[in-house]
Amino acid sequence: MAETERAAEAARLWRDAALRARKLRGDLRQLELELGSREEGGPEAEPKSPQPPSPLEALNLSGRGLEELPEGLCAAVGGSLRVLSLRRNRLARLPAAAALRHLGRLAELDLSHNRLRCLRDDGQALALLRGLRKLSLSHNQLGAGGEGTLPAGLGALQQLEELDLSFNRLRRLPEEALARLQQLRTLDVDHNQLPSFPPALLELAALEELDCSGNRLLQSLPEGISSLRRLKILWLSGTGLVALPEGLCQLGALESLMLDGNHLRALPAGFGSLQRLKMLNLSSNLLADFPAAVLALPGLEELYLSRNQLTLLPAGLCQLAQLRTLWLDNNRIRYLPDSIVQLHHLEELVLQGNQIAILPEGFGQLSRVSLWKIKDNPLIQPPYEVCMKGIPYIAAYQQELAHSQPALKPRLKLVLMGLKNAGKTLLRKCLMEEEEEEQGHRDPSLVAVNSDSGKAQTRGCFFQSLRDLPQPLSPKAQPKHCPIVEQPEASPLSVLPLKCSHLGCASTEQRDVLFDAPPKAAGQTQVGHLAAKQQQDASRPPSPKVNGEMHLGYYPLSRPIVPLAPPAAGLLGSRKGIEVTDWTADVERGLTFIVYELAGDPSYDVIQPFFLSPGALYVLVVNLSTYVPQCFYPSVGYFLHWLGAKVPHAVVCMVGTHADLCAEREVEEKCLDIHRQIARQEKHDYEGLQSLAQQVDEALGQDFDLRCSSPHVAFYGVSDKNLRRKKAQFQYLLNHRPQILSPVLPIGCWDCCQVRRLRDKLLSVAEHRDIFPNLHRVLPRSWQVLEELHFQPQAQQLWLSWWDSARLGLQAGLTEDRLQSALSYLHESGKLLYFEEHLTLREYVFHNLPRLIDILNVFCQRDATVLLQKLLSNAHVDELKATQLNHYVEGFLLHGLLPAHVIRLLLKPHIQSREDLQLILELLEKMGLCYCVNKPKSKPLNGATAWYKFPCYVKNEMPHAEAWINGTNLGGQSFVAEQLQIEYSFPFIFPPGLFARYSVQINNHVVQRSDGKYQIYAYRGKVPVVVSYRPAKGIQQPDTLSIASHASLPNIWTAWQAITPLVEELNVLLQEWPGLYYTVHVLCSKCLKRGSPHPHTFPGELLSQPRPEGVTEIICPKNGNERVNVALVYPPIPTVISPCSK
């Protein structure tokens, strides 16, 4: 065994030596080609007799691991050398004088990113480089030892024009030496530890660019800064400045001034004298008023005022006629001046994170704006759905508003959510019935009107039968001899006894109708029923999780409780997955709720996230009669995590139902427990995110070289840019926590007073302008008429063609060219579906959402009997046909496969023709619900049966893919190839239905795929890829989703080429969950090959960064003897944006 290991180690050493030799030969060959290319004649010239090579003028020795500059090399090439780069080596001292004396003609020397702690011989060796014009010493440790200064020998370089001393921890500069550098034009001393502005800098009369950023102790500037008359660029970001001297206003040549990240409250009175200023950055200061002096700068092209405390903008903003960039995000601005539309050169306008409700008239004139950000504003005119589409849509809206009268239409989306059996359906019907009864008392004719117009579509005989049943007595008034009826137990893990309650004269069957209790088999108790259902995977919601030591997202309670099993399909009490109803809650004010009721059944996880959107009021319903503290997370906590991930800053109203089945003290205790546990969970989540944000701050305070020094450090190799993005993401998550209204409102549907109190509560919240500004949105009258025409009673078809919709638009007064923006708004606001960028679907408008939801509900049905009955009821079929359909249903529920003709049978009577079927299947594929298994890439199917796969139904496991991902092939032998694996980790919650939708989205990128319940094994060309989802096995582990491939090391680029499109598709899907926190990592290839259960993880931000120069291998922290090739951590071409960023 030892001999085998030694042989393998020897082979590895020989292979590394061969690779290094091949690289050296390649470098020499490249050098020869470069030298040859300088000769006259070009590649097609006739061969000449050998000529001596031309003198070498530039030499790049970056990343060679040099610890000393060889004197012989300098002697060989130094006579003509003009440029020498020694960056990213291991130099601890300045090259010796013996070597530098051969470099008398050197003009540029780059010694950055080394380990220099001192300059040899007090820097006297530098005096030999008298012709040096550019010197870079950045990212060293020159200030780490001694007094934290530079040697005086630096002053001998009197021809020096550019000097970079950034990131050196310098505490002071050699004043006499600097004063002698009178030719210096550019000086960079950013991110050092200078306690004050160095006086010596004021003597550099030729200085044109000065960077002092990151010296946090600077705090003030001297009045003498006015002596730098030639200064054009001045960086003072993050220097702790509280005020600016008047002397700064005398820098007449200044063109760019960076003052962001300070504590400025105002600008000097003479600031307007900087007439050549083109760029001004005042972001992240304490400005409460717009600095009036800025308006006196007519040549200003870029103005950054982000993250201040501005409330108003001056009307004279139009004086900045040359302005191209204006950033005003994260202030307190309520109104924009009308004059802003006169900034015709504007190309970037960032207004997000303010309090803007109305945009000025003519805002669409800003047609040159290409970078536009407006989110997180209470927009009503135009509505947010219009603004987010861009300036052209705003222009169309304002033009339409000028053509027709504005219309206020108070409509708000109301979403009921919670576990099955929570009482959502009965609650909805009671609220709507209460309103209709009040309307009937005021005006009996209103009941008939609402009934005819479909305002309360759920009212009918069934609900009246519920009201006719005897109402239950309160627990105190119930006689002792009433029969005891068993209640559904909240959890088989509960230690509490079975709850008993009394329903008066209501039978058990009637009670099941009322409260959606799970039906019991004959002779089976409720406990037995739950035990039988406990093994069903679909009934278990995700558990709270912990990620590492931070325990992020974990709620410290007992392990998750299995929720109540769903009732058998087809029985009383079962219902659709999603139901939509219009409820006119206030006739006098015309306030209408569009009520969405979401079933608490995991079968609908794929489609329910489509109906969670911003600007809605969410009602989380809890069954108080079955609630116990141990089941808080599946009953409440899980839904808050789910909603917060999909809709940041969502408004949630907590309602406890079935209060009439509990004693008063019990209701009070349970409501208080829910309130306390919500507060505890929110506090825990907030503190966890805050701690992670603090870690990012600490990393930003470190030098980039320190983060690159060892893979052991946090955020190894992550750039400052990516860290700032990560910090902004944490800040967004912390600032957009769910708005949970307290306290929990207990309600018994038999108590009219409690129902009325809940209705009043919903109305008061909905009409609160600070909470729901979108309720008061202003629409053009023509858009409102168009919406009403699309939803008129006679429009019962499932969709309209574009031309049908255009004819309705003409009735509303909209010409064809103005119809597009109206349909786009109705789509963004969730009134209908119109995919304007889809090649096929853009020709149709899906206006009948209730019928479309009926279709979606069909594909979330998991009961074989119901599906089979639906197939058999459509036409008379013989026994053979019935047997065949039964096989199709079984295959559908096991593998998710259905042929097109069976799908057509399932969807009757919604669709009639083959064209209708094809259109619906295109829509389902667009939504990520299914894909065609045998659809060719270019040709039609030529009559062959099309099969469709619904990934959410796949139940079979794939052990061969699991073995592959663990580093072995089917025979159990380890791979020789290198493994590449990107892992996404979800410490809070894994978005429901994400894996199924992702499975559909990647279908166009892969071939020869084989799907399992949690894995996809496929090929990208000839390269294998595996997508694997691993649910959390316990509270100590998060859910993970990984994308993996493998190839030999020389061909590892093929593995990157295979997985990169899959990573990009996943990033696009995750953008739909703006409040979701997740991390991305690149797993260590060496750990994977060893079969380590916990491989080391490199930060996913590295995927968006170029490979570091001169670095070929990275040490694996899990095993210091192993080194990972840099090609297994960094992709050949960085991704456009970090996968960790939102």
Salt bridges, closest charged atoms under 4 A:
GLU9 OE2 - ARG12 NH2 2.74
ASP16 OD2 - ARG12 NH1 3.09
ASP27 OD2 - ARG64 NH1 3.13
GLU68 OE2 - ARG120 NH2 2.93
GLU71 OE2 - ARG101 NH2 3.47
GLU71 OE2 - HIS102 NE2 3.85
ASP110 OD2 - ARG87 NE 3.37
GLU147 OE1 - ARG172 NH2 2.70
GLU161 OE2 - ARG133 NH1 2.83
GLU161 OE1 - ARG185 NH2 3.05
GLU162 OE2 - ARG185 NH2 4.00
ASP190 OD2 - HIS191 ND1 2.75
ASP329 OD2 - ARG307 NH1 3.92
GLU347 OE2 - ARG324 NH1 3.22
ASP376 OD1 - HIS736 NE2 3.51
GLU385 OE1 - ARG777 NH1 3.36
GLU400 OE2 - ARG818 NH2 2.55
GLU433 OE1 - ARG459 NE 3.09
GLU434 OE2 - ARG756 NH2 2.96
GLU435 OE2 - ARG442 NH2 3.84
GLU435 OE1 - ARG759 NE 2.64
GLU436 OE1 - ARG459 NE 3.03
GLU437 OE2 - ARG467 NH1 3.38
GLU438 OE1 - ARG442 NH1 3.88
GLU438 OE2 - ARG756 NE 3.09
GLU438 OE1 - ARG759 NH2 3.86
GLU486 OE1 - LYS520 NZ 3.93
ASP516 OD2 - ARG575 NH1 2.57
ASP537 OD2 - LYS1013 NZ 2.65
GLU579 OE1 - ARG428 NH2 3.65
ASP586 OD2 - ARG589 NH2 2.24
GLU597 OE1 - ARG428 NE 2.82
GLU597 OE2 - ARG575 NE 3.16
GLU664 OE1 - LYS476 NZ 3.92
GLU666 OE2 - LYS499 NZ 2.65
GLU666 OE2 - LYS670 NZ 3.07
GLU669 OE2 - ARG665 NE 3.18
GLU682 OE1 - ARG737 NE 3.36
ASP685 OD2 - HIS641 NE2 2.69
ASP685 OD2 - ARG737 NH2 3.91
ASP697 OD1 - LYS727 NZ 3.08
ASP703 OD2 - ARG169 NE 3.84
ASP705 OD1 - HIS113 ND1 2.98
ASP720 OD1 - ARG707 NH2 2.41
ASP760 OD1 - ARG759 NH1 2.96
GLU767 OE2 - ARG589 NH1 2.62
GLU787 OE2 - LYS409 NZ 3.77
GLU787 OE2 - ARG411 NE 3.74
GLU787 OE2 - LYS831 NZ 3.87
ASP804 OD1 - ARG807 NH2 2.14
GLU828 OE2 - LYS389 NZ 3.70
GLU836 OE2 - LYS389 NZ 3.00
ASP854 OD1 - LYS576 NZ 3.29
GLU890 OE1 - HIS887 ND1 3.83
GLU925 OE1 - LYS935 NZ 3.66
GLU962 OE2 - ARG1030 NH2 3.46
GLU978 OE2 - LYS1089 NZ 3.33
ASP1011 OD2 - ARG1009 NH2 2.74
ASP1039 OD2 - LYS545 NZ 3.17
GLU1065 OE2 - HIS1005 NE2 2.90
GLU1072 OE1 - ARG997 NH1 2.70
GLU1101 OE2 - LYS726 NZ 3.23
GLU1109 OE1 - ARG87 NH1 2.85
GLU1122 OE1 - ARG1090 NH1 2.49
